[in-house]
Amino acid sequence: MSIRDDHADHRLTSNRAERQATSSEAALRRIGDALDGLRYGSVLAIVQDGVVVQIERTEKTRLDKSDR
């Protein structure tokens, strides 16, 4: 491997790391958005190959005793 190839590999690795960091930041923002206003329920992050690919939000409505 030449020095030029080594630099190209470093740039590819660096670009991949930057994209993954940006993707992670975006995923964390979306997870935060899913949590906003959630009183009862859950937020589930689906991860494939180290990347969040899906976020699911399930919200439950609790009935007061007077509503039962």
Biopython code that builds the backbone (N, CA, C, O; Angstrom):
import numpy as np
from Bio.PDB.StructureBuilder import StructureBuilder

atoms = [
    (1, "MET", "N", (0.861, -1.172, 0.000)),
    (1, "MET", "CA", (0.000, 0.000, 0.000)),
    (1, "MET", "C", (0.903, 1.230, 0.000)),
    (1, "MET", "O", (1.849, 1.319, 0.784)),
    (2, "SER", "N", (0.607, 2.158, -0.870)),
    (2, "SER", "CA", (1.402, 3.377, -0.948)),
    (2, "SER", "C", (0.900, 4.396, 0.060)),
    (2, "SER", "O", (-0.169, 4.240, 0.649)),
    (3, "ILE", "N", (1.687, 5.434, 0.245)),
    (3, "ILE", "CA", (1.279, 6.511, 1.164)),
    (3, "ILE", "C", (-0.006, 7.163, 0.657)),
    (3, "ILE", "O", (-0.883, 7.519, 1.443)),
    (4, "ARG", "N", (-0.106, 7.315, -0.663)),
    (4, "ARG", "CA", (-1.299, 7.918, -1.259)),
    (4, "ARG", "C", (-2.536, 7.069, -0.933)),
    (4, "ARG", "O", (-3.578, 7.607, -0.559)),
    (5, "ASP", "N", (-2.418, 5.731, -1.075)),
    (5, "ASP", "CA", (-3.539, 4.845, -0.743)),
    (5, "ASP", "C", (-3.898, 4.949, 0.731)),
    (5, "ASP", "O", (-5.074, 4.932, 1.097)),
    (6, "ASP", "N", (-2.877, 5.057, 1.575)),
    (6, "ASP", "CA", (-3.117, 5.161, 3.009)),
    (6, "ASP", "C", (-3.893, 6.433, 3.337)),
    (6, "ASP", "O", (-4.797, 6.411, 4.172)),
    (7, "HIS", "N", (-3.546, 7.537, 2.687)),
    (7, "HIS", "CA", (-4.263, 8.800, 2.904)),
    (7, "HIS", "C", (-5.702, 8.699, 2.404)),
    (7, "HIS", "O", (-6.618, 9.227, 3.035)),
    (8, "ALA", "N", (-5.902, 8.027, 1.277)),
    (8, "ALA", "CA", (-7.251, 7.858, 0.747)),
    (8, "ALA", "C", (-8.091, 7.026, 1.716)),
    (8, "ALA", "O", (-9.249, 7.354, 1.976)),
    (9, "ASP", "N", (-7.507, 5.949, 2.250)),
    (9, "ASP", "CA", (-8.227, 5.117, 3.231)),
    (9, "ASP", "C", (-8.570, 5.926, 4.468)),
    (9, "ASP", "O", (-9.665, 5.790, 5.014)),
    (10, "HIS", "N", (-7.646, 6.767, 4.918)),
    (10, "HIS", "CA", (-7.883, 7.593, 6.104)),
    (10, "HIS", "C", (-9.037, 8.552, 5.851)),
    (10, "HIS", "O", (-9.889, 8.744, 6.718)),
    (11, "ARG", "N", (-9.067, 9.161, 4.649)),
    (11, "ARG", "CA", (-10.163, 10.087, 4.319)),
    (11, "ARG", "C", (-11.504, 9.362, 4.291)),
    (11, "ARG", "O", (-12.502, 9.881, 4.790)),
    (12, "LEU", "N", (-11.530, 8.153, 3.704)),
    (12, "LEU", "CA", (-12.773, 7.383, 3.666)),
    (12, "LEU", "C", (-13.242, 7.047, 5.070)),
    (12, "LEU", "O", (-14.425, 7.186, 5.383)),
    (13, "THR", "N", (-12.321, 6.605, 5.920)),
    (13, "THR", "CA", (-12.664, 6.277, 7.299)),
    (13, "THR", "C", (-13.130, 7.510, 8.037)),
    (13, "THR", "O", (-14.101, 7.453, 8.791)),
    (14, "SER", "N", (-12.448, 8.629, 7.828)),
    (14, "SER", "CA", (-12.806, 9.882, 8.474)),
    (14, "SER", "C", (-14.187, 10.346, 8.018)),
    (14, "SER", "O", (-15.000, 10.763, 8.844)),
    (15, "ASN", "N", (-14.463, 10.280, 6.714)),
    (15, "ASN", "CA", (-15.771, 10.679, 6.188)),
    (15, "ASN", "C", (-16.876, 9.785, 6.741)),
    (15, "ASN", "O", (-17.954, 10.268, 7.085)),
    (16, "ARG", "N", (-16.610, 8.481, 6.827)),
    (16, "ARG", "CA", (-17.596, 7.545, 7.366)),
    (16, "ARG", "C", (-17.883, 7.879, 8.825)),
    (16, "ARG", "O", (-19.039, 7.871, 9.248)),
    (17, "ALA", "N", (-16.843, 8.171, 9.590)),
    (17, "ALA", "CA", (-17.017, 8.523, 11.009)),
    (17, "ALA", "C", (-17.810, 9.821, 11.153)),
    (17, "ALA", "O", (-18.656, 9.933, 12.041)),
    (18, "GLU", "N", (-17.544, 10.797, 10.291)),
    (18, "GLU", "CA", (-18.284, 12.057, 10.337)),
    (18, "GLU", "C", (-19.757, 11.837, 10.006)),
    (18, "GLU", "O", (-20.634, 12.395, 10.666)),
    (19, "ARG", "N", (-20.031, 11.027, 8.986)),
    (19, "ARG", "CA", (-21.425, 10.740, 8.619)),
    (19, "ARG", "C", (-22.139, 10.004, 9.737)),
    (19, "ARG", "O", (-23.300, 10.285, 10.032)),
    (20, "GLN", "N", (-21.433, 9.047, 10.369)),
    (20, "GLN", "CA", (-22.051, 8.288, 11.447)),
    (20, "GLN", "C", (-22.318, 9.181, 12.656)),
    (20, "GLN", "O", (-23.350, 9.039, 13.312)),
    (21, "ALA", "N", (-21.397, 10.102, 12.957)),
    (21, "ALA", "CA", (-21.599, 11.035, 14.070)),
    (21, "ALA", "C", (-22.792, 11.944, 13.785)),
    (21, "ALA", "O", (-23.609, 12.196, 14.670)),
    (22, "THR", "N", (-22.891, 12.432, 12.557)),
    (22, "THR", "CA", (-24.015, 13.277, 12.171)),
    (22, "THR", "C", (-25.325, 12.488, 12.256)),
    (22, "THR", "O", (-26.342, 13.000, 12.723)),
    (23, "SER", "N", (-25.283, 11.244, 11.800)),
    (23, "SER", "CA", (-26.460, 10.379, 11.867)),
    (23, "SER", "C", (-26.862, 10.128, 13.318)),
    (23, "SER", "O", (-28.049, 10.133, 13.643)),
    (24, "SER", "N", (-25.883, 9.910, 14.186)),
    (24, "SER", "CA", (-26.160, 9.677, 15.607)),
    (24, "SER", "C", (-26.770, 10.910, 16.255)),
    (24, "SER", "O", (-27.702, 10.800, 17.052)),
    (25, "GLU", "N", (-26.247, 12.086, 15.916)),
    (25, "GLU", "CA", (-26.787, 13.330, 16.462)),
    (25, "GLU", "C", (-28.232, 13.523, 16.010)),
    (25, "GLU", "O", (-29.085, 13.927, 16.800)),
    (26, "ALA", "N", (-28.501, 13.237, 14.751)),
    (26, "ALA", "CA", (-29.859, 13.366, 14.225)),
    (26, "ALA", "C", (-30.789, 12.375, 14.915)),
    (26, "ALA", "O", (-31.923, 12.713, 15.252)),
    (27, "ALA", "N", (-30.310, 11.157, 15.124)),
    (27, "ALA", "CA", (-31.125, 10.136, 15.798)),
    (27, "ALA", "C", (-31.431, 10.566, 17.229)),
    (27, "ALA", "O", (-32.559, 10.401, 17.695)),
    (28, "LEU", "N", (-30.447, 11.111, 17.924)),
    (28, "LEU", "CA", (-30.679, 11.567, 19.298)),
    (28, "LEU", "C", (-31.689, 12.707, 19.344)),
    (28, "LEU", "O", (-32.509, 12.772, 20.260)),
    (29, "ARG", "N", (-31.638, 13.602, 18.366)),
    (29, "ARG", "CA", (-32.628, 14.686, 18.297)),
    (29, "ARG", "C", (-34.026, 14.105, 18.077)),
    (29, "ARG", "O", (-34.985, 14.535, 18.717)),
    (30, "ARG", "N", (-34.139, 13.133, 17.175)),
    (30, "ARG", "CA", (-35.442, 12.521, 16.892)),
    (30, "ARG", "C", (-35.967, 11.758, 18.102)),
    (30, "ARG", "O", (-37.167, 11.781, 18.374)),
    (31, "ILE", "N", (-35.080, 11.079, 18.832)),
    (31, "ILE", "CA", (-35.489, 10.378, 20.050)),
    (31, "ILE", "C", (-35.968, 11.391, 21.085)),
    (31, "ILE", "O", (-36.978, 11.169, 21.752)),
    (32, "GLY", "N", (-35.244, 12.503, 21.220)),
    (32, "GLY", "CA", (-35.664, 13.572, 22.129)),
    (32, "GLY", "C", (-37.031, 14.121, 21.751)),
    (32, "GLY", "O", (-37.866, 14.386, 22.617)),
    (33, "ASP", "N", (-37.255, 14.293, 20.443)),
    (33, "ASP", "CA", (-38.561, 14.769, 19.968)),
    (33, "ASP", "C", (-39.664, 13.775, 20.337)),
    (33, "ASP", "O", (-40.762, 14.171, 20.728)),
    (34, "ALA", "N", (-39.360, 12.478, 20.209)),
    (34, "ALA", "CA", (-40.355, 11.449, 20.542)),
    (34, "ALA", "C", (-40.674, 11.457, 22.029)),
    (34, "ALA", "O", (-41.794, 11.133, 22.424)),
    (35, "LEU", "N", (-39.707, 11.822, 22.852)),
    (35, "LEU", "CA", (-39.921, 11.869, 24.303)),
    (35, "LEU", "C", (-40.691, 13.105, 24.748)),
    (35, "LEU", "O", (-41.348, 13.085, 25.789)),
    (36, "ASP", "N", (-40.615, 14.180, 23.967)),
    (36, "ASP", "CA", (-41.298, 15.426, 24.331)),
    (36, "ASP", "C", (-42.796, 15.191, 24.500)),
    (36, "ASP", "O", (-43.457, 14.677, 23.597)),
    (37, "GLY", "N", (-43.311, 15.560, 25.631)),
    (37, "GLY", "CA", (-44.740, 15.478, 25.889)),
    (37, "GLY", "C", (-45.250, 14.094, 26.226)),
    (37, "GLY", "O", (-46.444, 13.918, 26.469)),
    (38, "LEU", "N", (-44.369, 13.110, 26.244)),
    (38, "LEU", "CA", (-44.792, 11.738, 26.550)),
    (38, "LEU", "C", (-44.943, 11.583, 28.056)),
    (38, "LEU", "O", (-43.972, 11.733, 28.797)),
    (39, "ARG", "N", (-46.158, 11.282, 28.513)),
    (39, "ARG", "CA", (-46.401, 11.108, 29.948)),
    (39, "ARG", "C", (-46.320, 9.645, 30.334)),
    (39, "ARG", "O", (-45.668, 9.294, 31.318)),
    (40, "TYR", "N", (-46.982, 8.785, 29.563)),
    (40, "TYR", "CA", (-46.973, 7.347, 29.818)),
    (40, "TYR", "C", (-46.730, 6.650, 28.486)),
    (40, "TYR", "O", (-47.449, 6.905, 27.520)),
    (41, "GLY", "N", (-45.750, 5.793, 28.419)),
    (41, "GLY", "CA", (-45.497, 5.073, 27.179)),
    (41, "GLY", "C", (-44.041, 4.713, 27.045)),
    (41, "GLY", "O", (-43.314, 4.601, 28.033)),
    (42, "SER", "N", (-43.626, 4.534, 25.812)),
    (42, "SER", "CA", (-42.242, 4.127, 25.578)),
    (42, "SER", "C", (-41.744, 4.664, 24.243)),
    (42, "SER", "O", (-42.524, 4.966, 23.339)),
    (43, "VAL", "N", (-40.420, 4.773, 24.147)),
    (43, "VAL", "CA", (-39.750, 5.118, 22.900)),
    (43, "VAL", "C", (-38.732, 4.010, 22.654)),
    (43, "VAL", "O", (-37.924, 3.695, 23.526)),
    (44, "LEU", "N", (-38.777, 3.425, 21.467)),
    (44, "LEU", "CA", (-37.917, 2.302, 21.115)),
    (44, "LEU", "C", (-37.068, 2.684, 19.916)),
    (44, "LEU", "O", (-37.600, 3.128, 18.898)),
    (45, "ALA", "N", (-35.757, 2.518, 20.021)),
    (45, "ALA", "CA", (-34.845, 2.779, 18.909)),
    (45, "ALA", "C", (-34.403, 1.440, 18.326)),
    (45, "ALA", "O", (-33.874, 0.592, 19.045)),
    (46, "ILE", "N", (-34.618, 1.251, 17.037)),
    (46, "ILE", "CA", (-34.200, 0.041, 16.325)),
    (46, "ILE", "C", (-32.850, 0.352, 15.673)),
    (46, "ILE", "O", (-32.717, 1.322, 14.926)),
    (47, "VAL", "N", (-31.858, -0.483, 15.968)),
    (47, "VAL", "CA", (-30.488, -0.257, 15.497)),
    (47, "VAL", "C", (-30.055, -1.414, 14.608)),
    (47, "VAL", "O", (-30.252, -2.578, 14.957)),
    (48, "GLN", "N", (-29.468, -1.094, 13.465)),
    (48, "GLN", "CA", (-28.883, -2.096, 12.578)),
    (48, "GLN", "C", (-27.492, -1.637, 12.200)),
    (48, "GLN", "O", (-27.307, -0.499, 11.770)),
    (49, "ASP", "N", (-26.521, -2.504, 12.355)),
    (49, "ASP", "CA", (-25.122, -2.185, 12.026)),
    (49, "ASP", "C", (-24.649, -0.914, 12.715)),
    (49, "ASP", "O", (-23.895, -0.130, 12.139)),
    (50, "GLY", "N", (-25.096, -0.714, 13.955)),
    (50, "GLY", "CA", (-24.642, 0.424, 14.734)),
    (50, "GLY", "C", (-25.297, 1.746, 14.386)),
    (50, "GLY", "O", (-24.853, 2.799, 14.845)),
    (51, "VAL", "N", (-26.351, 1.703, 13.575)),
    (51, "VAL", "CA", (-27.031, 2.928, 13.135)),
    (51, "VAL", "C", (-28.514, 2.820, 13.493)),
    (51, "VAL", "O", (-29.140, 1.788, 13.249)),
    (52, "VAL", "N", (-29.071, 3.880, 14.070)),
    (52, "VAL", "CA", (-30.506, 3.902, 14.363)),
    (52, "VAL", "C", (-31.252, 4.010, 13.032)),
    (52, "VAL", "O", (-31.059, 4.962, 12.276)),
    (53, "VAL", "N", (-32.107, 3.019, 12.758)),
    (53, "VAL", "CA", (-32.841, 3.000, 11.493)),
    (53, "VAL", "C", (-34.335, 3.250, 11.672)),
    (53, "VAL", "O", (-35.043, 3.520, 10.701)),
    (54, "GLN", "N", (-34.816, 3.159, 12.916)),
    (54, "GLN", "CA", (-36.247, 3.345, 13.161)),
    (54, "GLN", "C", (-36.453, 3.752, 14.611)),
    (54, "GLN", "O", (-35.752, 3.287, 15.509)),
    (55, "ILE", "N", (-37.424, 4.626, 14.823)),
    (55, "ILE", "CA", (-37.802, 5.036, 16.176)),
    (55, "ILE", "C", (-39.308, 4.840, 16.304)),
    (55, "ILE", "O", (-40.081, 5.328, 15.480)),
    (56, "GLU", "N", (-39.712, 4.124, 17.343)),
    (56, "GLU", "CA", (-41.134, 3.877, 17.577)),
    (56, "GLU", "C", (-41.544, 4.543, 18.882)),
    (56, "GLU", "O", (-40.835, 4.458, 19.885)),
    (57, "ARG", "N", (-42.686, 5.201, 18.858)),
    (57, "ARG", "CA", (-43.230, 5.837, 20.060)),
    (57, "ARG", "C", (-44.600, 5.241, 20.332)),
    (57, "ARG", "O", (-45.470, 5.231, 19.461)),
    (58, "THR", "N", (-44.780, 4.751, 21.532)),
    (58, "THR", "CA", (-46.070, 4.215, 21.961)),
    (58, "THR", "C", (-46.535, 5.048, 23.130)),
    (58, "THR", "O", (-45.830, 5.185, 24.130)),
    (59, "GLU", "N", (-47.728, 5.606, 23.000)),
    (59, "GLU", "CA", (-48.259, 6.454, 24.066)),
    (59, "GLU", "C", (-49.497, 5.796, 24.653)),
    (59, "GLU", "O", (-50.362, 5.309, 23.925)),
    (60, "LYS", "N", (-49.570, 5.789, 25.955)),
    (60, "LYS", "CA", (-50.704, 5.208, 26.660)),
    (60, "LYS", "C", (-51.504, 6.342, 27.297)),
    (60, "LYS", "O", (-50.950, 7.360, 27.714)),
    (61, "THR", "N", (-52.800, 6.141, 27.361)),
    (61, "THR", "CA", (-53.675, 7.101, 28.018)),
    (61, "THR", "C", (-54.212, 6.454, 29.284)),
    (61, "THR", "O", (-54.876, 5.419, 29.232)),
    (62, "ARG", "N", (-53.923, 7.066, 30.408)),
    (62, "ARG", "CA", (-54.401, 6.542, 31.686)),
    (62, "ARG", "C", (-55.751, 7.169, 31.998)),
    (62, "ARG", "O", (-55.925, 8.383, 31.885)),
    (63, "LEU", "N", (-56.691, 6.343, 32.388)),
    (63, "LEU", "CA", (-58.012, 6.827, 32.762)),
    (63, "LEU", "C", (-58.036, 7.104, 34.256)),
    (63, "LEU", "O", (-57.514, 6.327, 35.056)),
    (64, "ASP", "N", (-58.649, 8.222, 34.619)),
    (64, "ASP", "CA", (-58.839, 8.517, 36.044)),
    (64, "ASP", "C", (-59.847, 7.527, 36.601)),
    (64, "ASP", "O", (-60.610, 6.913, 35.856)),
    (65, "LYS", "N", (-59.842, 7.377, 37.921)),
    (65, "LYS", "CA", (-60.800, 6.466, 38.559)),
    (65, "LYS", "C", (-62.232, 6.849, 38.226)),
    (65, "LYS", "O", (-63.099, 5.985, 38.098)),
    (66, "SER", "N", (-62.475, 8.133, 38.089)),
    (66, "SER", "CA", (-63.846, 8.586, 37.795)),
    (66, "SER", "C", (-64.261, 8.237, 36.357)),
    (66, "SER", "O", (-65.453, 8.196, 36.050)),
    (67, "ASP", "N", (-63.288, 7.986, 35.481)),
    (67, "ASP", "CA", (-63.582, 7.646, 34.082)),
    (67, "ASP", "C", (-63.789, 6.148, 33.875)),
    (67, "ASP", "O", (-64.210, 5.736, 32.794)),
    (68, "ARG", "N", (-63.507, 5.330, 34.877)),
    (68, "ARG", "CA", (-63.572, 3.876, 34.699)),
    (68, "ARG", "C", (-64.953, 3.343, 34.835)),
    (68, "ARG", "O", (-65.165, 2.137, 34.711)),
]
sb = StructureBuilder()
sb.init_structure("model")
sb.init_model(0)
sb.init_chain("A")
sb.init_seg("    ")
for serial, (resi, resn, name, xyz) in enumerate(atoms, 1):
    if name == "N":
        sb.init_residue(resn, " ", resi, " ")
    sb.init_atom(name, np.array(xyz, "f"), 0.0, 1.0, " ", f" {name:<3s}", serial, name[0])
structure = sb.get_structure()
